[in-house]
Amino acid sequence: MKPAEAQIEVSNYWTRRAAAFDGVASHVAQAALWRDVLSAAFEAKEAKDVVDLGTGTGACALIAASLGHRVRACDGSEGMLAAARQAATAAGLDVAFEHALIADASFAPGSADIVTLRNVLWTLPDPMAALRKAYLVLRPGGQVLVSDGLWSTAAQYRSTYPETLAASLPRHDGLTEDEARTMLADAGFGPARSWQHLFPASPYPGDVPMFVLTARKG
Ligand SMILES: C[S@@+](CC[C@H](N)C(=O)[O-])C[C@H]1O[C@@H](n2cnc3c(N)ncnc32)[C@H](O)[C@@H]1O
């Protein structure tokens, strides 16, 4: 399957799942824990410009906004974004959502202090391109926050993508922390720092190996 076709299938898949996503996503159920970890990992003493790539229903973007940051976010799935917009309105939080693929999103180069990608790299036809986009959008000294896991190790988190789609996604099984560190370095970022130890227990019941890494643009 060609990357462009895979991307359309991915967006359609998430639009079909959007209505139920917040009910099953453990990071939504554990929003308070995630808020503490993101707050620490952002290392921000004042309001920052945050961009959330592949925001989905906006869980990460909303946490960033609730911490007082100025947040922009994009997603390729209109259905997921509709849920994100609704959630922002319900919470009284201001997030500028854009319906766009990461590659096409209009965020200006050098316009962000923090870029987040949570549970997105595994589902991209070209995850390195997304990290390079994060690098481009960041100001010098800004930091990317990447979180993902080795989803293939636990039945309850394994994706239900059709086989042909799964086969066309290089990280469909998920990522280890070491693999993510290598990818961040390859995208030009400085040394990565891990934050998952701040969770008192795994945020994904079933002990899926997961990581939260930040790394700075030099
Ligand atoms: C597993 S969800 C994670 C959502 C969110 N980041 C979170 O932590 O809840 C993956 C999301 O990535 C989005 N996505 C996949 N490929 C994308 C792309 N190339 N550009 C933008 N969004 C994309 C999907 O539409 C979906 O909403």
The ligand as an ORCA input file, in Angstrom:
! r2SCAN-3c Opt
* xyz 0 1
  C      -3.687      6.794     18.860
  S      -4.319      8.348     18.372
  C      -3.453      9.412     19.545
  C      -4.151     10.739     19.723
  C      -3.529     11.688     20.750
  N      -2.199     12.111     20.386
  C      -3.551     11.132     22.149
  O      -2.503     11.048     22.806
  O      -4.659     10.808     22.610
  C      -3.454      8.669     16.856
  C      -3.929      9.922     16.139
  O      -2.979     10.275     15.126
  C      -3.701     10.815     14.043
  N      -2.857     10.767     12.849
  C      -2.378      9.658     12.232
  N      -1.598     10.019     11.210
  C      -1.588     11.379     11.165
  C      -0.933     12.348     10.335
  N      -0.097     11.989      9.358
  N      -1.154     13.640     10.570
  C      -1.965     14.025     11.593
  N      -2.605     13.159     12.416
  C      -2.404     11.857     12.201
  C      -4.934      9.950     13.952
  O      -5.953     10.556     13.192
  C      -5.267      9.793     15.439
  O      -6.126     10.815     15.871
*
